[in-house]
Amino acid sequence: MTLAIHGGKPVRESYLAYGKQTIDDKDIEAVVNILKGDYLTTGPNVAHFEEKIAEYVGAPYAVSVCNGTAALHMAMFGCDIGPGDEVIVTPMTFAASSNAILYVGAVPVFADIDEETMNIDIKSIEDKITDKTKAIVAVDFTGQPVDLEEIMALAKKHNLYVIEDGAHSLGSEYKGKKVGTLADVTTFSFHPVKPITTGEGGIATTCNREIYERMKLFRTHGITREQEELIDLEQGSWYYEQQLLGYNYRLTDIQAALGTSQLHKIEQFISRRREIVSTYNEAFKNVVGLKTPYEKEDRKSGSHLYIIRFDLEQFTATRKEIFNALKAENIGVNVHYIPVHYHPYYRELGYQKGICPVAEKVYEEMITLPLFPAMTDQDIEDVITAVEKVVEAFRKA
């Protein structure tokens, strides 16, 4: 490991991860009860979890799946996106947001970001629309909702679907409403570092009955047992039909029970995340060379990630050297995200650096600091101390 600055003692003796699940005895009890029960999968707890998520965000429909990527794939299918279609997406996201477009045979088109919010930029979206455009994937980066009203208005003008990638934003609010109802489909992730966890897991919410029905079939091999949905009504009660080519993307009852238990604590989790963000912002607001996150007044971020940006002209070190120095202090920094079009696979598809200059500039400046509900006040203080120590060591005189 890289030595702490000047070879001295690191700020922390133990490593502090950038993100981590928060599991308590009630969560464990909920899972154990399922393990002792009759259903480990395809049982009643999955439907119950879906109902609770739908109720929480205010949507009439929710379809759970085995992970957040599957939720995006399912949303693509639900919106009937396929070969020949183009889908506009931000490059400042995890690759799944774009990969799901490829899964259905469509073409990702990268729109640039707003430098302040780091969310997809409405003007760049408009510039990318062609007669092949079928949908927009709008990612709520770090938990701050995108400009939903403007994006939905633009989509309506051009007859496009909007899929809101809310992997970071369960519990976030846009103009007083929770994320999950304003887009045609909103997807959420339940990975361990997300607002709540099911281990792995995801869900899609929608207000559109037709999209809901398509997604339900898609996550279960395209098979239905529902009497009112069957084509052949002459068979017995054992009968089921595969009506389309779907996938086995089901969530288990074990995961659903954990998710239901976690959902009871989401407001507590988000409140603690926001406290940590506020403490960081106060500590770093006057530090020369640092830029703290910007949040629009009409929305409330769920504060999934805390990204601090370094004005590297103010420092004698590169971003890599600053990153390594923070790691040497036992602070689990990360970078979210490498622009999707930078990855070798996408370069092989013909995407090149330079297509989203704002996202590319911001990427070079960003480092993600630890942020999760179980952080102690001492953990927070250690992060602040480490950042100040590294800044002081590398800032130009």
JOLINDA-V624136 format. One record per residue. N is the residue number from 1. PHI is phi in whole degrees, 0 to 359 (999 if undefined). OMEGA is omega in degrees with one decimal (* if undefined). Layout:
# JOLINDA-V624136
N	PHI	OMEGA
N	PHI	OMEGA
This chain:
# JOLINDA-V624136
1	999	175.2
2	300	179.8
3	290	173.5
4	300	-175.2
5	306	-179.4
6	63	178.6
7	72	-176.3
8	277	179.9
9	286	178.6
10	292	179.6
11	301	-179.0
12	242	173.2
13	278	-178.8
14	250	-177.7
15	283	177.5
16	253	-178.8
17	292	179.2
18	285	-179.7
19	206	-176.0
20	195	176.0
21	291	175.0
22	239	-176.0
23	243	177.8
24	239	-175.8
25	297	178.6
26	293	175.9
27	298	-179.2
28	296	178.7
29	298	179.7
30	298	179.6
31	290	-180.0
32	299	178.5
33	299	176.8
34	292	-179.7
35	299	178.4
36	272	-174.1
37	267	-174.4
38	271	-172.2
39	241	170.9
40	264	178.4
41	209	-177.8
42	51	178.2
43	252	-172.5
44	288	-176.5
45	292	178.3
46	295	178.6
47	299	179.0
48	297	178.4
49	298	178.1
50	300	178.8
51	297	-178.2
52	291	176.7
53	294	178.9
54	301	178.9
55	297	-177.5
56	297	-177.6
57	272	179.1
58	92	-179.3
59	260	177.8
60	283	-173.8
61	227	173.8
62	212	179.0
63	232	-178.4
64	272	179.3
65	215	-170.5
66	283	175.2
67	195	-177.0
68	293	177.8
69	294	176.6
70	299	177.7
71	297	177.4
72	294	177.8
73	300	179.1
74	298	178.7
75	296	176.9
76	302	179.6
77	295	-180.0
78	302	179.5
79	267	174.8
80	59	177.6
81	270	-176.2
82	202	-178.1
83	306	-179.0
84	93	179.4
85	273	170.5
86	248	178.6
87	230	-178.9
88	275	-176.3
89	212	176.1
90	280	172.8
91	277	-177.7
92	271	-175.1
93	194	170.1
94	290	-171.9
95	303	-177.7
96	303	-178.3
97	301	179.4
98	268	-178.7
99	302	-179.2
100	299	176.1
101	294	179.1
102	294	-178.4
103	304	-177.6
104	264	176.0
105	86	179.7
106	270	-174.5
107	247	174.5
108	288	174.8
109	237	-172.7
110	272	173.6
111	257	-175.9
112	284	-176.2
113	247	170.3
114	281	-173.6
115	294	-177.9
116	284	-176.5
117	274	-175.0
118	68	172.7
119	273	179.8
120	303	-174.1
121	267	-175.4
122	299	180.0
123	292	178.2
124	292	175.4
125	302	-176.6
126	299	179.7
127	294	-174.5
128	266	-176.4
129	289	174.4
130	232	177.9
131	287	177.1
132	263	-176.4
133	292	-179.1
134	247	-174.1
135	200	174.4
136	236	171.4
137	258	-176.3
138	252	-174.9
139	264	176.3
140	279	-171.0
141	294	-177.7
142	66	-178.1
143	109	178.2
144	276	-179.2
145	301	176.1
146	291	177.9
147	282	-169.2
148	297	-177.5
149	299	-179.4
150	294	-179.8
151	292	179.2
152	294	177.5
153	295	178.2
154	295	179.0
155	297	178.9
156	297	179.3
157	300	-176.0
158	252	177.6
159	58	-178.3
160	246	169.9
161	275	172.1
162	238	173.7
163	253	179.4
164	269	176.6
165	277	-177.0
166	259	-179.7
167	306	-179.4
168	262	-160.0
169	236	172.3
170	298	-176.9
171	96	175.7
172	288	-177.0
173	232	175.2
174	239	179.6
175	50	174.5
176	86	179.8
177	244	177.9
178	291	175.7
179	300	176.2
180	139	-177.6
181	230	-170.8
182	277	176.8
183	278	176.5
184	297	173.9
185	219	171.7
186	238	179.1
187	250	177.9
188	231	178.7
189	243	177.3
190	240	172.2
191	301	-174.8
192	306	-179.0
193	270	-176.2
194	278	-174.5
195	309	168.1
196	225	-176.9
197	231	167.3
198	240	-171.8
199	95	160.3
200	237	179.4
201	163	177.8
202	202	179.2
203	203	173.6
204	235	176.5
205	246	-179.6
206	202	173.0
207	255	-174.8
208	258	-176.4
209	298	-177.8
210	295	177.1
211	297	178.8
212	303	-178.0
213	296	178.6
214	295	-179.2
215	293	178.9
216	301	178.6
217	293	-174.2
218	300	-174.6
219	278	-179.1
220	230	175.8
221	66	-172.9
222	80	-174.4
223	257	174.6
224	229	171.4
225	246	-175.4
226	293	-174.4
227	304	-175.8
228	287	-178.9
229	258	-175.9
230	289	176.6
231	273	178.3
232	265	-175.8
233	263	-174.3
234	270	-173.4
235	272	-178.5
236	274	-175.3
237	289	177.5
238	283	-165.6
239	284	171.7
240	216	-176.7
241	228	165.3
242	268	-174.3
243	253	175.0
244	202	179.5
245	273	-179.3
246	249	-176.8
247	230	173.1
248	268	-175.9
249	247	-171.7
250	289	169.5
251	274	177.9
252	272	175.6
253	293	176.9
254	299	179.3
255	295	-178.5
256	297	178.8
257	295	176.6
258	297	-179.4
259	297	178.8
260	296	178.3
261	296	179.6
262	296	-176.4
263	298	177.6
264	299	-174.4
265	252	-170.9
266	298	-178.9
267	294	175.3
268	296	178.6
269	299	-176.9
270	293	177.8
271	301	179.5
272	293	177.0
273	301	-178.9
274	293	175.3
275	299	-179.0
276	295	177.9
277	301	-180.0
278	299	178.8
279	293	176.8
280	300	-177.4
281	302	-179.8
282	295	-177.8
283	291	-171.4
284	256	-169.1
285	297	-178.2
286	249	-179.9
287	276	-178.6
288	297	177.6
289	99	180.0
290	247	175.8
291	237	179.7
292	274	-177.4
293	298	178.3
294	252	178.0
295	234	179.6
296	291	-173.0
297	292	-174.4
298	267	177.3
299	215	179.3
300	238	179.4
301	286	171.6
302	283	174.4
303	56	178.8
304	288	-179.1
305	232	171.2
306	244	-178.2
307	250	176.4
308	253	-177.1
309	248	-177.4
310	255	171.0
311	281	-169.4
312	293	175.0
313	293	180.0
314	272	-173.1
315	234	176.9
316	271	-176.5
317	248	172.3
318	278	175.4
319	300	178.8
320	300	-179.6
321	292	177.0
322	295	179.0
323	302	-179.0
324	296	178.9
325	294	177.5
326	293	175.6
327	299	179.8
328	294	175.2
329	274	-179.0
330	68	173.9
331	259	-175.2
332	280	177.6
333	286	178.5
334	210	173.6
335	227	178.6
336	234	0.2
337	226	165.6
338	293	179.2
339	308	-172.2
340	304	-175.7
341	287	174.5
342	282	-174.0
343	293	-177.9
344	306	-179.3
345	300	-179.6
346	287	175.5
347	297	177.4
348	293	176.8
349	280	176.6
350	109	178.0
351	283	-174.9
352	230	172.4
353	299	-179.7
354	107	-175.6
355	281	179.0
356	226	-170.6
357	298	-179.8
358	291	178.3
359	301	-178.6
360	292	177.1
361	293	-178.3
362	297	179.1
363	304	-177.4
364	291	-174.3
365	258	-164.1
366	264	169.2
367	221	179.4
368	268	178.1
369	264	179.0
370	303	178.6
371	201	173.9
372	201	-169.6
373	300	-176.0
374	279	176.2
375	299	175.8
376	274	175.8
377	299	177.7
378	292	176.0
379	302	-178.6
380	297	179.4
381	298	179.2
382	296	178.4
383	298	-179.6
384	299	179.8
385	298	-179.6
386	295	178.6
387	298	179.6
388	298	179.1
389	297	-178.9
390	290	177.7
391	301	-179.2
392	298	-177.7
393	289	-171.6
394	251	-177.6
395	288	178.5
396	294	-179.3
397	291	*
